Amino acid sequence: MNILDIENLEKSYKFSKKDKVKVLSEVNLKVKTGELVAIMGPSGSGKTTLLNIISGIDSADGGRVLFHGNDLINMSKSQLALFRRHKMGMVFQEFNLIDSLNVKENIMMPMILDKREMEEMEAKTQELTQLLGISDILNKNVYEISGGQKQRAAICRALVNEPDIIFADEPTGNLDSKSTKDVMNYLSKVNENLRTSVLMVTHDSFAASYCSRVVLLKDGKIISDISKKASRKEFFHEILDVLSLIGGDFDEF
């Protein structure tokens, strides 16, 4: 079963009355429930725009985005806001944690907004922080923890309302190689243990190699869709081979 069906997606940006740039052109993509998928492409290929439209942050000029059969394109702003709050989790490159709150309070914030019972919030926080390996830093301030720990806290926060899918925009973009490995191992663990679908945009071939599929964009069009058939290491080299053919600005390590 597909969690996402993207059909003939189109997006252009107007910079003036005469200047118009097409960012996405006839994009078609299906994501199965429980998949861990990376979107890659050279700078300016449209990958972040695609993620923003799929997650309801931005609007499309044409096409459909079906989420379990619900067309996000035709939802009202209030319908979409409610849908995103309960069906989607968001993870960003900059973590977007609140400095004035400790780790535990940051993770609980979506549940607090939903006015859930404290006992339930405590149990969910313990469950997820144990899964992500950060149950020992709950009372620390944000400035006291590492970038990798911040991103794992952000992933926990994205999971507390039990979304069907996590959208991640360059989740390892601000991390060193060790933290990148840790975050991707834990994100894979979330995908496997909770069966939460994950769709992430990344420049990083190493991070992408943890995924089951990699979709490659260039000039607003999908030009390749490769699936992992062997080990992560072999998939990493397959990704590099494909990227070398299409060219562009990528991080290899």
C-alpha positions as CSV (number, residue, x, y, z in Angstrom):
1,M,0.0,0.0,0.0
2,N,1.2,3.5,-0.8
3,I,1.3,6.2,1.8
4,L,2.1,8.8,-0.9
5,D,1.0,9.1,-4.6
6,I,2.4,12.2,-6.3
7,E,0.9,12.7,-9.7
8,N,2.1,15.2,-12.4
9,L,3.3,17.7,-9.9
10,E,4.1,21.2,-11.3
11,K,5.6,24.2,-9.6
12,S,7.0,27.5,-10.9
13,Y,8.1,30.7,-9.2
14,K,7.5,34.2,-10.5
15,F,10.3,36.7,-9.9
16,S,8.5,39.5,-11.9
17,K,5.7,39.8,-14.4
18,K,7.9,38.5,-17.1
19,D,10.4,36.2,-15.3
20,K,9.1,32.8,-14.4
21,V,11.2,29.8,-13.5
22,K,9.8,26.2,-13.5
23,V,11.1,24.3,-10.5
24,L,9.1,21.0,-10.8
25,S,7.8,19.5,-14.0
26,E,5.5,16.5,-14.3
27,V,6.9,14.8,-11.1
28,N,5.4,11.4,-10.4
29,L,6.4,9.5,-7.3
30,K,5.0,6.7,-5.1
31,V,6.1,6.0,-1.6
32,K,5.1,2.7,0.0
33,T,4.0,2.6,3.7
34,G,7.0,1.8,5.8
35,E,9.6,2.9,3.2
36,L,12.7,5.0,4.0
37,V,13.3,7.1,0.9
38,A,15.9,9.8,0.1
39,I,15.5,12.5,-2.5
40,M,18.8,13.7,-3.9
41,G,19.8,16.1,-6.7
42,P,22.2,19.0,-7.5
43,S,21.7,22.3,-5.9
44,G,18.6,24.0,-7.5
45,S,17.2,20.7,-8.7
46,G,13.9,21.2,-6.9
47,K,14.2,18.6,-4.1
48,T,13.4,20.9,-1.2
49,T,10.5,22.5,-3.1
50,L,9.2,18.9,-3.7
51,L,9.5,18.1,-0.1
52,N,7.7,21.3,1.0
53,I,4.8,20.6,-1.4
54,I,4.4,17.0,-0.3
55,S,4.4,18.0,3.3
56,G,1.9,20.8,2.8
57,I,4.3,23.7,3.5
58,D,4.2,25.0,0.0
59,S,1.5,24.8,-2.7
60,A,1.7,23.3,-6.2
61,D,0.6,24.8,-9.5
62,G,-0.8,21.6,-10.8
63,G,-1.0,17.8,-10.1
64,R,-2.0,15.9,-7.0
65,V,-0.5,14.8,-3.7
66,L,-2.4,11.9,-2.3
67,F,-1.7,11.0,1.3
68,H,-3.5,7.7,2.0
69,G,-5.9,8.8,-0.7
70,N,-6.5,12.3,0.7
71,D,-5.6,15.1,-1.8
72,L,-3.5,17.6,0.1
73,I,-3.6,20.1,-2.8
74,N,-7.3,20.6,-2.4
75,M,-7.4,20.9,1.4
76,S,-8.2,24.2,3.1
77,K,-5.5,25.8,5.2
78,S,-7.2,24.7,8.4
79,Q,-7.8,21.2,7.2
80,L,-4.2,20.9,6.1
81,A,-2.8,22.3,9.4
82,L,-4.8,19.7,11.4
83,F,-3.8,16.9,9.0
84,R,-0.1,17.9,9.2
85,R,-0.2,18.1,12.9
86,H,-1.5,14.5,13.4
87,K,-0.3,12.6,10.3
88,M,3.2,14.1,9.6
89,G,6.3,14.7,11.6
90,M,9.0,17.3,10.5
91,V,12.7,17.2,11.1
92,F,14.9,20.1,9.9
93,Q,18.6,20.7,9.4
94,E,18.7,23.4,12.1
95,F,16.9,21.2,14.6
96,N,14.5,24.0,15.5
97,L,14.6,23.3,19.2
98,I,13.6,26.0,21.7
99,D,16.6,27.2,23.7
100,S,14.6,28.3,26.7
101,L,13.3,24.7,27.2
102,N,15.2,21.6,28.2
103,V,15.3,18.5,26.1
104,K,12.3,16.9,27.7
105,E,10.1,20.0,27.4
106,N,11.1,20.3,23.7
107,I,10.1,16.7,23.0
108,M,6.8,17.1,24.8
109,M,5.8,20.4,23.1
110,P,3.5,18.8,20.4
111,M,1.7,16.8,23.1
112,I,1.3,19.8,25.4
113,L,-0.3,21.7,22.5
114,D,-2.7,18.7,22.1
115,K,-3.5,18.9,25.9
116,R,-2.6,15.3,26.5
117,E,-2.4,13.9,30.0
118,M,0.9,14.2,31.8
119,E,1.2,10.5,32.5
120,E,0.7,9.8,28.8
121,M,3.3,12.4,27.8
122,E,5.8,11.0,30.3
123,A,5.3,7.5,29.0
124,K,5.6,8.5,25.3
125,T,8.7,10.6,26.0
126,Q,10.4,7.7,27.8
127,E,9.5,5.2,25.1
128,L,10.9,7.4,22.3
129,T,14.0,8.7,24.1
130,Q,15.0,5.1,25.0
131,L,14.6,4.1,21.3
132,L,16.7,7.1,20.2
133,G,19.3,6.6,23.0
134,I,18.9,10.0,24.7
135,S,16.9,9.1,27.8
136,D,19.9,10.3,29.9
137,I,19.9,13.9,28.7
138,L,16.2,14.8,29.2
139,N,16.9,17.4,31.9
140,K,19.8,19.1,30.0
141,N,19.5,22.4,28.3
142,V,19.7,22.5,24.5
143,Y,23.1,24.3,24.6
144,E,24.6,21.6,26.7
145,I,24.1,18.7,24.2
146,S,25.8,17.8,20.9
147,G,24.4,18.4,17.4
148,G,23.7,14.7,17.0
149,Q,21.8,14.6,20.3
150,K,19.8,17.7,19.2
151,Q,18.8,16.0,16.0
152,R,17.7,12.9,17.9
153,A,15.7,15.0,20.3
154,A,14.1,16.7,17.2
155,I,13.2,13.2,15.8
156,C,11.6,12.3,19.1
157,R,9.6,15.5,19.0
158,A,8.5,14.6,15.5
159,L,7.3,11.2,16.6
160,V,5.4,12.0,19.8
161,N,2.0,12.4,18.0
162,E,2.6,9.0,16.2
163,P,2.7,10.4,12.6
164,D,2.4,8.1,9.6
165,I,5.4,9.7,8.0
166,I,8.5,11.8,8.9
167,F,9.6,14.4,6.4
168,A,13.3,15.3,7.0
169,D,15.0,18.2,5.2
170,E,18.8,17.7,5.3
171,P,18.7,16.0,8.7
172,T,22.4,15.4,8.8
173,G,23.4,18.7,7.1
174,N,24.8,20.2,10.3
175,L,26.5,17.1,11.7
176,D,30.0,15.6,11.6
177,S,30.5,12.1,10.2
178,K,30.1,10.3,13.5
179,S,26.9,12.1,14.4
180,T,25.6,11.5,10.9
181,K,26.2,7.8,11.3
182,D,24.5,7.8,14.7
183,V,21.4,9.8,13.5
184,M,21.0,7.6,10.4
185,N,21.3,4.4,12.4
186,Y,18.6,5.7,14.8
187,L,16.4,7.0,12.0
188,S,16.6,3.5,10.4
189,K,15.7,2.0,13.8
190,V,12.6,4.2,14.0
191,N,11.6,3.2,10.5
192,E,12.1,-0.5,11.3
193,N,10.7,-0.6,14.8
194,L,7.8,1.8,14.5
195,R,7.1,1.2,10.8
196,T,7.0,5.0,10.3
197,S,7.6,6.0,6.7
198,V,10.5,8.4,6.2
199,L,11.0,10.7,3.2
200,M,14.2,12.9,3.4
201,V,16.0,15.4,1.3
202,T,19.8,15.1,1.4
203,H,23.0,16.1,-0.3
204,D,24.9,13.4,1.6
205,S,25.4,10.1,-0.3
206,F,26.5,8.4,3.0
207,A,23.2,9.3,4.7
208,A,21.2,8.3,1.6
209,S,22.8,4.9,1.6
210,Y,20.8,4.0,4.8
211,C,17.6,4.3,2.8
212,S,15.8,1.6,0.9
213,R,15.4,3.9,-2.2
214,V,17.0,7.0,-3.6
215,V,15.1,9.2,-6.0
216,L,17.3,11.6,-8.0
217,L,16.1,14.9,-9.3
218,K,17.6,17.2,-11.9
219,D,16.1,20.4,-13.4
220,G,12.8,19.6,-11.6
221,K,12.4,16.1,-13.1
222,I,13.0,12.7,-11.7
223,I,15.8,11.1,-13.7
224,S,16.5,8.0,-11.6
225,D,15.0,5.9,-8.9
226,I,17.3,3.3,-7.4
227,S,16.6,0.7,-4.8
228,K,19.0,-1.0,-2.3
229,K,19.6,-4.6,-3.4
230,A,22.6,-5.5,-1.4
231,S,24.6,-4.0,1.5
232,R,24.6,-0.4,2.6
233,K,28.2,-0.1,1.5
234,E,27.4,-1.4,-2.0
235,F,24.4,0.9,-2.2
236,F,26.6,3.9,-1.2
237,H,28.9,3.2,-4.2
238,E,25.9,2.7,-6.5
239,I,24.6,6.1,-5.5
240,L,28.0,7.7,-6.1
241,D,28.1,6.1,-9.6
242,V,24.7,7.5,-10.5
243,L,25.6,10.9,-9.1
244,S,28.8,11.1,-11.1
245,L,26.8,10.5,-14.3
246,I,24.3,13.4,-13.7
247,G,26.8,15.9,-12.3
248,G,26.1,18.7,-9.8
249,D,27.0,19.7,-6.3
250,F,26.9,16.8,-3.8
251,D,28.6,15.7,-0.6
252,E,30.1,12.3,-0.9
253,F,31.1,11.8,2.7
